[in-house]
């Protein structure tokens, strides 16, 4: 069964939620819905900051979990093709276009 989102979800939020779902399924980082909403609605993210926020939301000390932070940051970079994303310039790599919201 897949993970389906509402059609009116902004593109960057949607893609961050898909990444968080992948992290839950593949690595067990199943954070609370409150944390998912806080992370996915950010205006911008750097890979390192995203990874630290996910690890902290899981209740772990990100300073002591450098392996997980590094691995999650790498997944972020692979997914988005860059080290940082911003809602004002976000381009959905799957659709290959910037969506206007």
C-alpha positions as CSV (number, residue, x, y, z in Angstrom):
1,X,0.0,0.0,0.0
2,X,1.4,3.4,-0.9
3,X,1.4,6.7,0.8
4,X,-1.2,9.2,-0.7
5,X,-1.3,12.9,0.1
6,X,-4.0,15.5,-0.5
7,X,-3.9,17.1,-4.0
8,X,-3.6,20.6,-2.5
9,X,-0.4,19.9,-0.6
10,X,2.3,22.3,-1.7
11,X,5.1,20.6,-3.7
12,X,8.0,21.0,-1.3
13,X,5.8,19.9,1.7
14,X,4.6,16.9,-0.3
15,X,8.1,15.8,-1.2
16,X,9.4,16.3,2.3
17,X,6.5,14.1,3.6
18,X,7.4,11.4,1.0
19,X,11.0,11.5,2.1
20,X,9.9,11.2,5.8
21,X,7.7,8.2,4.8
22,X,10.6,6.6,3.1
23,X,12.8,7.1,6.2
24,X,10.1,5.5,8.3
25,X,9.7,2.5,6.1
26,X,13.3,1.8,5.2
27,X,15.2,2.9,8.4
28,X,12.5,3.0,11.2
29,X,12.5,6.8,11.7
30,X,8.8,7.0,12.3
31,X,8.4,10.3,13.9
32,X,5.3,11.8,15.3
33,X,2.7,13.5,13.1
34,X,3.4,16.8,14.9
35,X,7.1,16.5,14.0
36,X,6.2,15.5,10.4
37,X,4.1,18.7,10.1
38,X,6.8,20.9,11.6
39,X,9.5,19.5,9.4
40,X,7.5,19.3,6.2
41,X,6.1,22.9,6.4
42,X,9.5,24.6,6.7
43,X,10.2,27.4,4.3
44,X,13.7,26.0,3.5
45,X,16.0,23.2,4.5
46,X,19.7,22.3,4.3
47,X,20.4,18.5,4.2
48,X,22.3,18.6,7.5
49,X,19.5,20.6,9.3
50,X,16.9,18.2,8.0
51,X,18.8,15.2,9.1
52,X,19.4,16.7,12.6
53,X,15.7,17.5,12.9
54,X,14.6,14.0,12.0
55,X,17.1,12.4,14.4
56,X,16.0,14.8,17.2
57,X,12.3,14.1,16.4
58,X,13.1,10.4,16.9
59,X,14.3,11.2,20.4
60,X,17.9,10.7,19.7
61,X,20.9,13.0,20.3
62,X,21.9,14.1,16.8
63,X,25.4,15.1,18.0
64,X,26.0,11.4,19.1
65,X,24.3,9.9,16.0
66,X,26.7,11.2,13.3
67,X,26.2,8.1,11.2
68,X,22.4,8.5,11.0
69,X,22.7,12.2,10.4
70,X,25.1,11.6,7.6
71,X,23.0,8.9,6.1
72,X,19.8,10.9,6.3
73,X,21.5,14.0,4.9
74,X,22.7,11.9,2.0
75,X,19.2,10.6,1.3
76,X,18.0,14.2,1.2
77,X,20.7,15.2,-1.3
78,X,19.8,12.2,-3.5
79,X,16.1,12.9,-3.4
80,X,16.3,16.6,-4.1
81,X,19.6,16.6,-6.2
82,X,21.0,19.4,-4.0
83,X,22.1,20.3,-0.5
84,X,19.4,22.8,0.1
85,X,15.8,23.5,-0.9
86,X,13.6,26.6,-0.5
87,X,9.9,26.9,-1.0
88,X,10.2,30.0,-3.2
89,X,12.5,28.2,-5.7
90,X,11.5,24.5,-5.2
91,X,11.3,22.5,-8.4
92,X,9.6,19.1,-8.3
93,X,12.3,16.8,-9.8
94,X,9.7,14.2,-10.8
95,X,7.5,16.6,-12.7
96,X,10.5,18.8,-13.7
97,X,8.8,22.1,-13.1
98,X,8.3,24.7,-10.5
99,X,4.7,24.6,-9.3
100,X,2.9,27.9,-8.4
101,X,1.0,27.8,-5.1
